[in-house]
Amino acid sequence: MDRSFRAWLKPRLIDGTYFGFIVEDDGKPIAGIGLMELSWPPHPLHQDDGRRGMS
């Protein structure tokens, strides 16, 4: 899985559709999250933005 995930992840990091955040406390990481932007069809509440996020 490691090799397959890295191959999948690299182009998404480059194009910005996958990104993450790390929270630090006194310079030590204490939490993190990776987020993926998905292309999504228009919705009545979001007619002009076809993006959704998935964590």
VENGI-V18317 format. One record per run of one state. SS is the DSSP state (h for helix, s for strand, l for the rest). FROM is the first residue (numbers start at 0). LEN is the number of residues. If there is no record, write none. Layout:
SS FROM LEN
SS FROM LEN
This chain:
l 0 1
h 1 14
l 15 2
s 17 8
l 25 2
s 27 12
l 39 3
s 42 1
l 43 2
s 45 1
l 46 4
s 50 4
l 54 1
